Amino acid sequence: MPEELDIWTYFEKREEEIVQQRARLQEELSALRLARTALETGQRQKLQAPESEGRLTIKDMIRSVLLKQNRGGTSDQIINWINDAHGTEVARTSLSPQLSRLKADGEVALNEETGLWSLTEKCRSVMTLSAAPSRAATSAFKIRDEWKRR
């Protein structure tokens, strides 16, 4: 009887592992499809690295700091995060129009009750393609680079 319990325990654990692995693969597949759709619909600029000699645009910096902040942040917090992460000072008068543009593009959302800006799920999934450590492609930039190498 103990052997039967062990095999059932093994089956249950293995099934759970497979379910979790399948969920990670589904997330990665969804993100890949989103990235492909963005390219096919002419939104290539969203997936391309900034062209100004490697310098990030304000919109790129907003995306990068909000990607790290799951709960989002106020405009002032975003400015501080950008200053800390990128070593550059962004004026609020420069940040606000870029947040509005990102909102219009469906990349960020503003919670009117809390005043917190955050990435939309669509933008977050395009930027973060896989949580699986075995995959090298963890961002749309890496997918683009991988595609160019082929």
C-alpha positions in Angstrom: 0.0 0.0 0.0 2.7 2.6 0.8 4.1 2.1 -2.8 0.7 3.0 -4.2 0.6 6.2 -2.2 4.1 7.1 -3.4 3.2 6.7 -7.0 0.0 8.7 -6.6 1.9 11.5 -4.8 4.4 11.4 -7.7 1.6 11.6 -10.3 0.0 14.6 -8.5 3.3 16.5 -8.2 4.3 15.7 -11.7 0.9 16.8 -13.0 1.3 20.1 -11.1 4.7 20.7 -12.6 3.4 20.1 -16.1 0.5 22.4 -15.6 2.8 25.2 -14.4 5.2 24.6 -17.3 2.3 24.7 -19.7 1.1 28.0 -18.2 4.6 29.5 -18.6 4.7 28.4 -22.2 1.2 29.7 -22.9 2.3 33.1 -21.5 5.4 33.1 -23.7 3.4 32.1 -26.8 0.9 34.9 -26.1 3.7 37.4 -25.8 5.3 36.2 -29.0 2.0 36.5 -30.8 1.6 40.1 -29.5 5.1 41.0 -30.6 4.4 39.6 -34.1 1.1 41.4 -34.3 2.7 44.6 -33.3 5.3 44.2 -36.1 2.6 43.2 -38.7 0.4 46.1 -37.9 3.0 48.7 -38.5 3.8 49.4 -34.9 7.5 48.6 -35.4 8.7 51.7 -33.7 7.4 50.3 -30.4 9.7 47.3 -30.7 12.8 49.0 -32.1 15.6 50.3 -30.0 16.0 54.0 -29.9 17.9 55.3 -32.9 19.6 58.2 -31.2 23.0 56.6 -30.6 21.8 54.3 -28.0 20.1 57.0 -25.9 16.8 56.1 -24.5 13.8 58.3 -25.2 11.6 59.5 -22.3 8.9 57.0 -23.4 11.5 54.2 -23.3 12.6 55.3 -19.8 9.0 55.4 -18.6 8.4 51.9 -19.9 11.5 50.6 -18.3 10.8 52.0 -14.9 7.1 51.0 -14.9 8.1 47.5 -16.0 9.9 47.2 -12.6 7.0 48.7 -10.6 4.0 46.3 -10.6 1.8 48.7 -8.7 2.7 51.7 -10.8 3.6 55.2 -9.6 2.7 58.8 -9.6 4.3 61.2 -12.1 6.6 62.4 -9.4 7.6 58.9 -8.6 8.2 58.1 -12.2 10.5 61.1 -12.5 12.5 60.0 -9.4 12.7 56.4 -10.7 14.0 57.6 -14.1 16.5 59.9 -12.5 17.8 57.0 -10.3 17.7 54.3 -13.0 19.1 56.3 -15.9 21.1 59.1 -14.3 19.2 61.8 -16.1 16.9 64.5 -15.0 13.5 64.6 -16.7 11.3 67.6 -16.2 7.7 67.1 -15.4 6.8 69.3 -18.4 8.6 66.8 -20.6 7.2 63.7 -18.8 3.5 64.6 -18.9 3.1 64.7 -22.7 4.9 61.4 -23.1 2.7 59.8 -20.5 -0.3 61.1 -22.5 1.0 59.7 -25.7 1.7 56.3 -24.1 -1.8 56.3 -22.7 -3.3 57.1 -26.1 -1.2 54.3 -27.6 -2.6 51.9 -25.0 0.8 51.3 -23.4 0.1 52.9 -20.0 -3.0 53.4 -18.0 -3.8 56.0 -15.3 -5.9 54.9 -12.3 -8.0 58.0 -11.7 -8.7 57.1 -8.1 -5.1 56.7 -7.0 -3.2 58.8 -9.6 -0.9 55.9 -10.3 0.4 55.3 -13.8 1.1 51.7 -14.8 1.9 49.6 -17.9 -1.0 47.9 -19.5 -1.0 44.2 -19.6 -0.5 44.2 -23.3 2.6 46.4 -23.1 3.9 44.5 -20.1 3.6 41.2 -22.0 5.3 42.5 -25.1 8.2 43.8 -22.9 8.5 40.7 -20.8 8.1 37.6 -22.9 9.1 34.9 -20.6 9.7 34.3 -16.9 11.4 31.0 -17.7 15.1 31.4 -16.9 16.0 28.9 -19.7 14.8 31.3 -22.4 17.2 34.0 -23.6 14.4 36.1 -25.3 12.9 38.0 -22.4 11.9 41.2 -24.2 10.7 42.3 -27.6 14.1 43.8 -28.2 15.8 40.4 -27.8 13.2 38.8 -30.1 14.0 41.5 -32.7 17.8 40.9 -32.3 17.3 37.1 -32.5 15.3 37.5 -35.6 17.9 39.8 -37.2 20.6 37.2 -36.6 18.8 34.6 -38.7 
